[in-house]
Amino acid sequence: MALKDRIWASPLSRLLLPLSWVYRLGGKLRAALVRPQRIKTPVICVGNAVVGGAGKTPVALALAELLKTQGHQPALVYKGYKRTNHETLRVDPARHTLADVGDEPLMAAAFVPTFVAKTRLRAAQAAADSGADLLILDDGLQNPTLIKDLTFLVVDAQYGFGNGRVLPAGSLRMTPKDALHRVDAVILLGNGPAPTTPKPVFRAHLVSLLPEALKGKPLVAFAGIGRPEKFFQGLGHAGATLVDTLSFPDHHTYTPEDIALLTRCTPEGAIRVTTGKDAVRLPPQFATPIPALLVWEDAEGVADFLSGWWRGESVAMTLPLY
């Protein structure tokens, strides 16, 4: 368990509550000082309330695929975490590097037109100018600069809202009440209790697509995502034989020392496997990326919800809170 997780599970969490109030106040002040802007193309936001990954990117890609089957031309919009190139770019996996665009955009661009810019507003405008008729904002629930037309809250069913406290006393970037008030529907990933809300809740599952050739082979799995244990569990459910697992922080930049460590931890005859998001941060062929497929429990219900919203028959928008 990481240090921050041990703190959030300990009595020290209560002592940090005053700092949580400061964090929330800072968010409210930021929202009050920013005038959100609307662009000509509708924006769908896929966000979460917790720090780190709840599964936003797989959800964003799955929604894009559903929208494409309905005849739309969606594009994904990012700032590009940790990238050093601040240009506005349409991501090209054959030409751009991790430093150019960031890990998630580099991975997503293989499936959906993807844009990055210094701000989400600029990226959204570039995507709209490209001819996309719907924009999907991967993350950005807490960002007040861009008006969203439809917002989904992604919740990891096993983790939920953690200890229910906002940073630094807990893992939340906003309270569950504020998050649920701000969104139009919830997408619940995995098995676990659904949050109490009158808004639609759609459940889905991430399924690891372990190749048949790797089943029964000794595997060393590693990941630098929000909750690496989800990746390891998914591999186990897919029939993987894991001889070792290693966890790294979300968006981790792999150093030569990390590569050496992973090499040492791989016994002779074992195969290294990782996530698609991690693979773009590693030397080519260093590890086999294992794709994950998002499977809806009610794909037709999600499609109907999107169709109804597009026709103006869906939910009433809520007021933004922090």
ABEGO torsion letter per residue (X at the ends): XBAAAAAAABAAAAAAAAAAAAAAAAAAAAAAABBBBBBABBBBBBBBABBEBAGAAAAAAAAAAAAAAAGBBBBBBBAGBGBABABBBBBBAAABBAAAAEAAAAAAAAABBBBBBABAAAAAAAAAAAGBABBBBBEGAABAABBBABBBBBBBAAAEAEAGBBOAABABABBAAAAAAABABBBBBEBEBBBBBABBBBBBBBBBBBBAAABGBBBBBBBBBABAAAAAAAAAAAGBBBABBBBBBBGBBBBAAAAAAAAAABBBGBBBBBBAAAAAABBBGABBBBBBBBBBABAAAAAAAAAAAAAGABBBBBBBBX
